[in-house]
Amino acid sequence: MKLLIDMNLSPDWVAVLTAGGIEAVHWVNVGSAKAPDKKIIAWAKSGGYVLLTHDLDFGAILASTGADSPSVIQLRIQDVTPEVAKQLVLDVIARFAEEVKQGVLISVDEDRARIRILPI
């Protein structure tokens, strides 16, 4: 699995995910910080990346376009620093690894993860 870390998350996520055996890249290393969300989602889709974000707009883009990819993991928690959210994110990735390959939107909060199969 390859993850694209959105601009609204720390670049520190790359090292955390890589240490967990997941290939990861932060958007700041592959695109413009001013890029619109549609460009980020298109880049993730073309490269076969799952998008990890704290931005709810990506779910809206998936819904409005009827897209079947890329998979998006939305963190809906207050503290999205790797120090706090690391285990939560790694658990969700492991738990839904097969579904992510097919195209899903996963909303993650402190108590649960809600998954929707794409298109939505």
C-alpha positions as protocol buffer text, in pm:
chain_id: "A"
residue {
  index: 1
  type: MET
  ca { x: 0 y: 0 z: 0 }
}
residue {
  index: 2
  type: LYS
  ca { x: 119 y: 350 z: -85 }
}
residue {
  index: 3
  type: LEU
  ca { x: -5 y: 653 z: 107 }
}
residue {
  index: 4
  type: LEU
  ca { x: -9 y: 1016 z: 1 }
}
residue {
  index: 5
  type: ILE
  ca { x: -9 y: 1243 z: 306 }
}
residue {
  index: 6
  type: ASP
  ca { x: -213 y: 1558 z: 251 }
}
residue {
  index: 7
  type: MET
  ca { x: -77 y: 1907 z: 319 }
}
residue {
  index: 8
  type: ASN
  ca { x: -290 y: 1944 z: 632 }
}
residue {
  index: 9
  type: LEU
  ca { x: -93 y: 1667 z: 804 }
}
residue {
  index: 10
  type: SER
  ca { x: 264 y: 1684 z: 924 }
}
residue {
  index: 11
  type: PRO
  ca { x: 544 y: 1554 z: 702 }
}
residue {
  index: 12
  type: ASP
  ca { x: 646 y: 1355 z: 1014 }
}
residue {
  index: 13
  type: TRP
  ca { x: 378 y: 1104 z: 910 }
}
residue {
  index: 14
  type: VAL
  ca { x: 608 y: 978 z: 633 }
}
residue {
  index: 15
  type: ALA
  ca { x: 867 y: 841 z: 878 }
}
residue {
  index: 16
  type: VAL
  ca { x: 599 y: 695 z: 1105 }
}
residue {
  index: 17
  type: LEU
  ca { x: 426 y: 512 z: 821 }
}
residue {
  index: 18
  type: THR
  ca { x: 751 y: 399 z: 663 }
}
residue {
  index: 19
  type: ALA
  ca { x: 859 y: 252 z: 997 }
}
residue {
  index: 20
  type: GLY
  ca { x: 526 y: 65 z: 995 }
}
residue {
  index: 21
  type: GLY
  ca { x: 612 y: -91 z: 659 }
}
residue {
  index: 22
  type: ILE
  ca { x: 397 y: 142 z: 449 }
}
residue {
  index: 23
  type: GLU
  ca { x: 531 y: 337 z: 154 }
}
residue {
  index: 24
  type: ALA
  ca { x: 444 y: 703 z: 210 }
}
residue {
  index: 25
  type: VAL
  ca { x: 505 y: 1041 z: 53 }
}
residue {
  index: 26
  type: HIS
  ca { x: 397 y: 1386 z: 167 }
}
residue {
  index: 27
  type: TRP
  ca { x: 228 y: 1613 z: -89 }
}
residue {
  index: 28
  type: VAL
  ca { x: 482 y: 1889 z: -22 }
}
residue {
  index: 29
  type: ASN
  ca { x: 746 y: 1661 z: -181 }
}
residue {
  index: 30
  type: VAL
  ca { x: 551 y: 1591 z: -501 }
}
residue {
  index: 31
  type: GLY
  ca { x: 326 y: 1891 z: -566 }
}
residue {
  index: 32
  type: SER
  ca { x: 252 y: 2253 z: -500 }
}
residue {
  index: 33
  type: ALA
  ca { x: 135 y: 2359 z: -155 }
}
residue {
  index: 34
  type: LYS
  ca { x: -126 y: 2571 z: -335 }
}
residue {
  index: 35
  type: ALA
  ca { x: -263 y: 2286 z: -545 }
}
residue {
  index: 36
  type: PRO
  ca { x: -640 y: 2246 z: -537 }
}
residue {
  index: 37
  type: ASP
  ca { x: -785 y: 1932 z: -378 }
}
residue {
  index: 38
  type: LYS
  ca { x: -895 y: 1801 z: -719 }
}
residue {
  index: 39
  type: LYS
  ca { x: -534 y: 1801 z: -837 }
}
residue {
  index: 40
  type: ILE
  ca { x: -420 y: 1616 z: -525 }
}
residue {
  index: 41
  type: ILE
  ca { x: -688 y: 1352 z: -560 }
}
residue {
  index: 42
  type: ALA
  ca { x: -609 y: 1310 z: -932 }
}
residue {
  index: 43
  type: TRP
  ca { x: -239 y: 1264 z: -854 }
}
residue {
  index: 44
  type: ALA
  ca { x: -319 y: 1002 z: -589 }
}
residue {
  index: 45
  type: LYS
  ca { x: -546 y: 816 z: -829 }
}
residue {
  index: 46
  type: SER
  ca { x: -296 y: 817 z: -1116 }
}
residue {
  index: 47
  type: GLY
  ca { x: -17 y: 687 z: -892 }
}
residue {
  index: 48
  type: GLY
  ca { x: -221 y: 426 z: -708 }
}
residue {
  index: 49
  type: TYR
  ca { x: -195 y: 607 z: -374 }
}
residue {
  index: 50
  type: VAL
  ca { x: -436 y: 607 z: -82 }
}
residue {
  index: 51
  type: LEU
  ca { x: -487 y: 961 z: 46 }
}
residue {
  index: 52
  type: LEU
  ca { x: -450 y: 1026 z: 421 }
}
residue {
  index: 53
  type: THR
  ca { x: -605 y: 1359 z: 516 }
}
residue {
  index: 54
  type: HIS
  ca { x: -771 y: 1570 z: 782 }
}
residue {
  index: 55
  type: ASP
  ca { x: -971 y: 1755 z: 514 }
}
residue {
  index: 56
  type: LEU
  ca { x: -1338 y: 1663 z: 476 }
}
residue {
  index: 57
  type: ASP
  ca { x: -1350 y: 1810 z: 125 }
}
residue {
  index: 58
  type: PHE
  ca { x: -1207 y: 1492 z: -28 }
}
residue {
  index: 59
  type: GLY
  ca { x: -1514 y: 1291 z: 72 }
}
residue {
  index: 60
  type: ALA
  ca { x: -1732 y: 1555 z: -91 }
}
residue {
  index: 61
  type: ILE
  ca { x: -1523 y: 1538 z: -410 }
}
residue {
  index: 62
  type: LEU
  ca { x: -1556 y: 1159 z: -421 }
}
residue {
  index: 63
  type: ALA
  ca { x: -1933 y: 1184 z: -369 }
}
residue {
  index: 64
  type: SER
  ca { x: -1994 y: 1462 z: -620 }
}
residue {
  index: 65
  type: THR
  ca { x: -1788 y: 1300 z: -895 }
}
residue {
  index: 66
  type: GLY
  ca { x: -1898 y: 940 z: -837 }
}
residue {
  index: 67
  type: ALA
  ca { x: -1531 y: 836 z: -839 }
}
residue {
  index: 68
  type: ASP
  ca { x: -1437 y: 479 z: -758 }
}
residue {
  index: 69
  type: SER
  ca { x: -1083 y: 573 z: -653 }
}
residue {
  index: 70
  type: PRO
  ca { x: -857 y: 670 z: -492 }
}
residue {
  index: 71
  type: SER
  ca { x: -925 y: 539 z: -145 }
}
residue {
  index: 72
  type: VAL
  ca { x: -928 y: 816 z: 115 }
}
residue {
  index: 73
  type: ILE
  ca { x: -870 y: 789 z: 489 }
}
residue {
  index: 74
  type: GLN
  ca { x: -1010 y: 1096 z: 667 }
}
residue {
  index: 75
  type: LEU
  ca { x: -896 y: 1165 z: 1022 }
}
residue {
  index: 76
  type: ARG
  ca { x: -1183 y: 1322 z: 1212 }
}
residue {
  index: 77
  type: ILE
  ca { x: -996 y: 1370 z: 1537 }
}
residue {
  index: 78
  type: GLN
  ca { x: -865 y: 1685 z: 1702 }
}
residue {
  index: 79
  type: ASP
  ca { x: -500 y: 1590 z: 1747 }
}
residue {
  index: 80
  type: VAL
  ca { x: -366 y: 1450 z: 1420 }
}
residue {
  index: 81
  type: THR
  ca { x: 0 y: 1449 z: 1519 }
}
residue {
  index: 82
  type: PRO
  ca { x: 177 y: 1120 z: 1459 }
}
residue {
  index: 83
  type: GLU
  ca { x: 264 y: 1098 z: 1829 }
}
residue {
  index: 84
  type: VAL
  ca { x: -105 y: 1085 z: 1920 }
}
residue {
  index: 85
  type: ALA
  ca { x: -274 y: 928 z: 1617 }
}
residue {
  index: 86
  type: LYS
  ca { x: -9 y: 678 z: 1503 }
}
residue {
  index: 87
  type: GLN
  ca { x: -164 y: 362 z: 1645 }
}
residue {
  index: 88
  type: LEU
  ca { x: -513 y: 461 z: 1538 }
}
residue {
  index: 89
  type: VAL
  ca { x: -402 y: 512 z: 1178 }
}
residue {
  index: 90
  type: LEU
  ca { x: -191 y: 195 z: 1165 }
}
residue {
  index: 91
  type: ASP
  ca { x: -480 y: -9 z: 1307 }
}
residue {
  index: 92
  type: VAL
  ca { x: -725 y: 128 z: 1048 }
}
residue {
  index: 93
  type: ILE
  ca { x: -481 y: 57 z: 764 }
}
residue {
  index: 94
  type: ALA
  ca { x: -430 y: -301 z: 882 }
}
residue {
  index: 95
  type: ARG
  ca { x: -799 y: -360 z: 949 }
}
residue {
  index: 96
  type: PHE
  ca { x: -919 y: -234 z: 610 }
}
residue {
  index: 97
  type: ALA
  ca { x: -621 y: -329 z: 388 }
}
residue {
  index: 98
  type: GLU
  ca { x: -828 y: -539 z: 149 }
}
residue {
  index: 99
  type: GLU
  ca { x: -1111 y: -286 z: 120 }
}
residue {
  index: 100
  type: VAL
  ca { x: -866 y: -4 z: 51 }
}
residue {
  index: 101
  type: LYS
  ca { x: -746 y: -189 z: -260 }
}
residue {
  index: 102
  type: GLN
  ca { x: -1101 y: -175 z: -399 }
}
residue {
  index: 103
  type: GLY
  ca { x: -1174 y: 194 z: -334 }
}
residue {
  index: 104
  type: VAL
  ca { x: -1320 y: 324 z: -9 }
}
residue {
  index: 105
  type: LEU
  ca { x: -1372 y: 633 z: 200 }
}
residue {
  index: 106
  type: ILE
  ca { x: -1283 y: 568 z: 563 }
}
residue {
  index: 107
  type: SER
  ca { x: -1374 y: 826 z: 828 }
}
residue {
  index: 108
  type: VAL
  ca { x: -1179 y: 773 z: 1148 }
}
residue {
  index: 109
  type: ASP
  ca { x: -1250 y: 919 z: 1491 }
}
residue {
  index: 110
  type: GLU
  ca { x: -1132 y: 823 z: 1838 }
}
residue {
  index: 111
  type: ASP
  ca { x: -1403 y: 560 z: 1889 }
}
residue {
  index: 112
  type: ARG
  ca { x: -1465 y: 408 z: 1548 }
}
residue {
  index: 113
  type: ALA
  ca { x: -1393 y: 393 z: 1179 }
}
residue {
  index: 114
  type: ARG
  ca { x: -1675 y: 420 z: 929 }
}
residue {
  index: 115
  type: ILE
  ca { x: -1617 y: 280 z: 582 }
}
residue {
  index: 116
  type: ARG
  ca { x: -1801 y: 349 z: 257 }
}
residue {
  index: 117
  type: ILE
  ca { x: -1732 y: 156 z: -60 }
}
residue {
  index: 118
  type: LEU
  ca { x: -1675 y: 378 z: -364 }
}
residue {
  index: 119
  type: PRO
  ca { x: -1849 y: 514 z: -558 }
}
residue {
  index: 120
  type: ILE
  ca { x: -2070 y: 690 z: -304 }
}
